[in-house]
Amino acid sequence: MAFAITQTCCNDATCVSVCPVNCIHPTPEERAFGSTEMLHIDPKSCIDCGACADACPVDAVFPVDRLPAAQREYARINAAYFEPGGAPDSPARAESPEGDPAGPGPNFHDWGEPSFDRVLPSDFGPLRVAVVGTGPAGMYAARDLLLHTRAEVTLIDRLPVPGGLVRYGVAPDHPSTKKVGETFARFHTHPRVRTYLGLDVGAHITAEELAAHHDAVIYAVGAATDRRLGIPGEELPGCVSATAFVAWYNGHPEATPDAVDLSAERVVVVGNGNVALDVARILVTEPDTLAGTSIAGHALAELRRSKVREVVVLGRRGPGEAAYTRSELLALKHLPGVDLLVDDHDPRVGPAVDAAGPGDKAAVLRDVARGAVDWSLPPDARGRRRIVFRFLSAPVEVCGGEHTRAMRVTGGTGELEIPSGLVLRAVGYRGVPQAGLPFDEATGTVPNELGRVRGRPGTYVVGWSKRGPSGGIGANRACAAETVGSLLADAVAGILPAPAAGPKAFRRLVRRRRR
């Protein structure tokens, strides 16, 4: 019996570090690690020790013979990754620097945690480091500081509850993914940590005041808003960002309960990344299935009243270039009471699916029904719910007077209107300026070099505000290690600005400002 990694994989790579026989790939040392959709276990090398399952922070690893019916395909996906003709980034296709196949045969190793072995705590004095943001990026940075140095860490979040996108961005029907928050939560009670929730840097205190009380400050403020479509009608009521929709169903404290109206029979989701699939899935999932999750009460009540029968996932690119992961697309095929349809309006769509290799995401659609959609007809209110994939189509205009009534798109045979009372923009997140920090409008990030904020000694950045809104939860682990490495190198070099006041003064300042 071997183990298999399933779709909730977060790419944290903790499993890689504990595997005694190097059967999990790609590893952080392999070129494919930064772009892979998920990690894979080689069934021929796995020795069934279960260390990876014990270490996985999101419960994504299971014995093959215990996989539930909806996840049995992941046994095949894990095995296929290591076969000739497997996924594009697989060891079966890769070559080592010497030109030999880089097959993943058993190889005892010691990956371990980031050690920062060139920097010892004795190389610098005691540090007080503030981390602004308690999402995955901030917490990975805090974890590295606490586990590898004697630093005292001040955790700050503008929201009254910690967690960031783990709490407010992960879909409620993915409880295993949310479990990574439990791993981070233990650091909130660490003896060298002091946490301030509901504290807004820029509103309650300034960035300069925060820096004056700490040796260094790490900003992990993420990407708080969405990208725009840049088309007419985008401001109409009924055209909502997917970020706002996700915040609504996750009970974000800044989302109003009546922010979403699900009285339309058809919803158009613009975008074909994982967030687009998340919102499409939530819209067509049976509400009783969601009742046992962390979904907000007001969202569940609205979903019970929902008239939505059809969700159209609209993408500019073809089925082979879609941004969603293969594993999330595969999960849609197991939604009870939901049909999938590929709109073959464009003659390029079908051949792209048929020609897809076994490891390509487009191949997942091979057994999905295809057909032309008559958009003049309303969705069938009596039958099953449906998700329609419309590839190679670009949004042109959100049509309507006082409210959204249709999405005008182009592609295939020309322009047409898809009637819809709700349009969700799911074309990506975007960072917003953080008070006291420089900001690159073009990229939506804080200008930095290896995490060092340009022109701000002692100030660092990590996560999406550092690299842009790309990569899942696990990508922040390596990102945080790089930033913390820069901070410690600066501490050794003696170039961190000395704080002007201590922790007691900071506590008094916070109490005064939050009254």
N, C-alpha and C positions, 0 to 999 in steps of 0.2 A: 504494500500500500504506500502511495506517495501523497504529498500534499499539493494543493493547487491554490493559486492566488485568484481572487474574484474581482468583480468590477469596483468594489469600494476601495481598492488599493490607492494609497495616498502618496506613494513614492518616497516615503520617509526614509526608507532603506535601513531601518533598524533591523529588519529581518536579515539583510545581507550581513550585517555586522555579527550576528549570532550564529549564522549557518556554519557548521564546522567543515563542510565539504565543498563550499563554493558552488552550490547548485542553483543559486538565485541570480538572475541577470535581467537587465544590465546592472553592473555595480557602479558606484560613484566614480570609479576610475576608468570606466569605459565611455567612449565617445557618445554612445547612444543614450546615456543616462539622462542628460538634460532635456531630451526631446521625447523620450519614450512615454507612451500613454499609461503603462502599468508595468510592474515587474512580473517575472515569470519563474516558475520552478521547473527544473529539468527532471522529469520522472525517472530517467535512467540513472541520475546521480543522487537523487534524494535517498537518504538513509532512514527516513521515517522517525527522526528524533523528536519532531514537534517543537523545536526551539523557535522556529519562525512564527508559528501560531501563537506561542506564549508571548513573544515580543511584539507582535503586530499591534499598534495602537488603535487600529480601526476595525479589528476583527474581520480581516479580509482573507485570512488563510484557513483552509479547512482540509481535513482528510478527504481524498477523492471519493472514497466510498460513503461519505456522509454528506456529500453535496446535495442540497434540495433539488427538485426537478428543474426549477427555473435557472439553476446555476451549473448543471451538469456539463454544459458546453464548455465551461472554463477548464475542465480537465483536458479537453481536446485543444483548447487555445494555448494552454501552458505547454503541452507537448509539441504542438505544431511550431511554436516559436523556435525550437531547437532543431527542427528538421530542415533539410535543403529546400529552398523556396519558401521558407517561413516569412515572418514579418521583415520589413525592410531594414530594421535596426537589429536583427537577431544575430547571435554568434554564428549561425549557420551561413549567413551572408557576409559577415564581417571578416576582415583580415587583420592579422597582427602586424606590427611595424615591420617584421621580417618577411611578410608576405605569406605566411602560413595560415591555414584556417585557425581561427581563434576559438576553437571548440571549448565548451565549458566543463571538461571532464573534472572528476573529483580532485580537489586541490585544497588541502588544509591550509588555513590562513588565519590572520588576526587583523580583521578590518578595524574593529574597535570604534570608539567615539572620537570626535575631533580632539586631539591631544594638545595642540598648541605647544608642542614640546620644545620649540625654540624660545618660548617665553615662560619663565617660572615666576610664581608669586613673589619670590624673594628678589626678583629683578626690579620691583617697583614698590612704592609704599601703598598703604591702604587706599582703596578706591571707593567712591560713592558714585554710582551710575544710575541715572534716571532712564527708564524705558517708557516712552509715550506710546500707548497702544498695547492691548492685551490679547490681540489675535495671534495666530500661529507665528508670524514673523517676530513679533515682540517677545513671545514666550520662548521661542527657540534661542533668541539672543540672551534672555534672562537665564535660561537653563545653562547655557555655556558659561556664563559668568559665574553662576553659583557652583557649578560642578568642577570648574577648572581654575578658579581664582578664589580669593577671600573677599571679593568685592561685596559691598552692601548695595542692594538694588532697590530703587524706588519705582514701583509700578504705577502708572497713571493711565486712566481711561476717562474720556468725557462722558461715557454712558454709565448708568448706575449698576450695570452687571457686566462682568468681564467676559471675554470670549471672542469678540470681533466677528469675523465671518464664519468661524466655526459654529457660533451660536446663532447668528442672524443671516448667514448666507447659505448654509447647507440645507438642502431640502429635508423636510420633516420625515419623509419616508426613507431617509438614509440614516437611521439612528446609529449604525456602526461607525459611519464617518464622524458623526458628532462625538463619539467616544474619545477621540483624541483630546478633547477638552478636559477629560478626566486626568489624562497624563499631565497636562499643563497645570491643572488646578492645585496639584500638591505643592507647587512652588509658591502659591499665594500665602501659604502658612509657613514657609521656610523662615527660620530664625533670623536670617539676614535680609528679609524682604519686608518692606512696608508698602501697603497698597492704598492708593487714593482713587476711589471711584467717583464719578460725577464731577470730575475736575477737568475743566477745559483750558488747555494751554492756548492762550490767545484771547480768552474771555475772562477767566478768573485770575490767571497769572500770565505774565509775558514769557516769551522764550528766553529773554535776557535774565529775568528773575530765576527761572528754573536753572539756567546754566550757572548762575552765581552761587547756587547752593549745592552743586555737584561737580565732580571732576570731569564728567562726560555725560552727554545726553544722546540717547539713541531714539530716533523717531521711527515708529512702525505704524504710520497712520493710514496705510493702505490707499485704495482708490475709491473715494466715497460717492462718486456720481457715475453717470452713464455717458457713453458717447452718443452723439446726436446723428440722426439720419441726414439732416440738411436738406429736407424736402418740404414743399408747401403743405400746410395743414398739420404739421407735427405738433402744434400747440393746441389742437382741438381737444375738448373733453372726450375721453374715450381712447386717446392715444397715450399710453402709459409706459414708462420705462420698466424694463424687467427688474432692474435693481429695486424700484419702488414696490413692484409686485412681490418680489422675494421677501423684502422687508415686511410687507403686509402680512403674508401668510406665516412668517416666522415670529410675529409679535414684536417687531422692533419698537422700542419706546417712542420713536419719532414718527411712526406710521399711524395714521388715523384709521380706526376700524371701518369707516365707510369710504375708504379710498378707492375701492374696486367694486364695480358693478358687473355682475355676471348674468345679466338679463339677455345678452345676445346669444343667438344659436351658433354663430360661427365666430371664431377668434383667429386673427392672423398674428403669428409670431415672426418678427423679422430678425433673422439671424439663424445660424446653424451650428452654434457651439453647444457646450454642455448646459449652459444656463438656459438656452432656448429649449433643449430637451427637458430640462427640469420643469420649467413652467408649463410646457405642453403636457407633461405627464401628470402634474398636479391637477390641471384643468379637467382631465378625463378620468382620473382615478375615482373609484367608488368612494364616496365620503366615509362610509363605515370603515373602510380600510385605513383611512387617515385618522379616525377617531382615537386610536390608541397611540398616536405619535405626539410629538411636541408641537404640532400645528396650533396656531393661535385660535382661541375659541371663536372670535368674530369671523375668521377666515373659514373655519369649518361650517359655521352657520350659513355663510354666504354660498359655500360650495353645495350645501344641501338644497339651497333654493335655486342653484344654478340651472340655466337653460342651455348651457353650452353642450352641443352635440358633436362639433367638429372643430379641430384645431389645424390650421394650415401653417406649416413650418416653411418659411420662405427664405431661400438662400441664393446669393449671387453666383456662387460657385457650383460646380458639378458634384455628383455623389462621391467621387474619388478625392475631392479636395475639401470636403466639409470639415469644419473645425472641431466638431464633437468627436469624442473618443469612440472607438469601436465597442468598447464594453458598455457604454451608456446607451448606444444605439441598440445593442443586443438586448438590453433590459426591457426596451419598449415592446419587444416581440412577446413578452410574457405577461403583459397587462391583461387581466381578465376582463372580458366584455368590451375590448377595444380592438378595432381593426386598423391596419396600416395600409396606406395606398401611396404608390409613387405616381405622381402626375406626369405622364409621358408626353407633355405638350411639345417638348423639344426633341427632335430625332436623335440628339446626341446622348440623351439620358439613358435609354435602354442599353445601347452598346457599351456605355461606360460601366454599367452594372455587370453586364454579361462578361466583359473582358477582365474584370477585377480578379487579381490573384487571391489565393485562399487566405492570405494574411492581411488583405486590404479591407478597409472598413466598408467600401462599396459592396463587397461580397456578401455582407450581412443582409443586404436588400435583395439578394438574388431570388429568394422565395417569397418576397413581398409582392402582393398584387399590384399590377400597373393598369392604368387606364386614363382616359380623358375625363375631365371633370366639367360638368355643365354648371358653371357658376351662377347661372340665372335661377337655378333651383335651390330652394332652402335645404339645409341638412335634414336627413330623415329623423324626425323627432320620435319615431316609434322604434327604430332599430338600435343597433349597438353604436357606441361612440366611435369616433374615427379621428386618426391623425393622418393628414395628407402632406407628403413631402413634395414641395415644388422647387426644383433646382433650376439653376440658370435663369433666375428672375430677379430683377432689381426693382426696389420700391421707387415710385415716381412721385406719388402724391397721396396724402391722406385726405380723402374726400368727405365732405359734409358741410352742414351749415352751422347749427349750434352744437352739433355732436357728430362724432365719427360715424359714417355710414358705409364706407368702403375703402379699400386700398387699391390704388391704381398701380399696376406693375407693368414692366416691359420684359420681353423675352419670348423666344419661340416665334410665334406668328405675328408678334407686335404687341401693342398695348391693350390691356383689358382691365376691368374693375372686378375685384373680388369683394362681394358684399360682406361687411363685417361691422359689428357694433363696438368691437374692442380690438385695438392694435397694441401689441406689446413689442417694444423695441428691445432686442437682445443682441446688440452689436458690440458689446464690450463695456468694461468699466473704464473710468478715467479718474486720474488723481486731481485733487483740487489744491490750491495754494495753502500752505500751512503758515500761520502767522509767525514771522520772525525768520523764515527760511527762504532761500532763493527758489525759483520755480521755473521750469522749462515748459512753456506753453505748448510747444510742438509735441513733446512726448508725454506731458502730464506727470512729470517726475521731478524729484529734487536733484539738481546737478551734483554728481558725486564721483569720486574715484575710489573704487574698492570699498565703498561705504562711507568714505570721508566726505562730508558736505563741503563743497568748494567755498573757500573764503570764511569758514566758520571753524576754527580750531576747537577741538573738543566736542564737536557736534557730528553725529553719524546718522545714517539712514539705513533701513533694511526693509525687505519685502517689496510689495508693489510700488510703494512710493520711491523705492530705489531703482528697480529694474523695469517698471511698467507692469500692467495687469496680465501677467503670464505665469503659468505654472500653478500647480495645486498646492495643497497643504505641505507635502513633503519637500517641495522645491525650496521652501523657506529655511530648511535645515542647513543646506550648504550656503545659502545666501547669508544666513545669520553667522555661520562660522567665519565667513570671509570678513564681515563687518567687525565682529568681535576680535578677529585676528588683527585688523587694522588698529582698533582701539588699544589693544594690548601692546602692539609695536610702538605706538605713540607714547604709551605710559612708560615703556622701557627707555625710550629716547628722551623722556623728560619734557615733552612739549605740550602736555595737557595743561590748560589754565588751572591755577589753584582756585578752589572755591572760596568765596568771600565770607560765607556763613555756613553753619552746620545744620544737621538734621532737625534739631529742636527749633531753630529759627524758621526752618521751612514749614514745620508743622504749625507754628504760630501764624505764619503768613497765610497758609491754606485756610485755617480756621477763620481768619479775618475776612478773606475774600469770598468765602462760600456762605457767609451769613445772609 
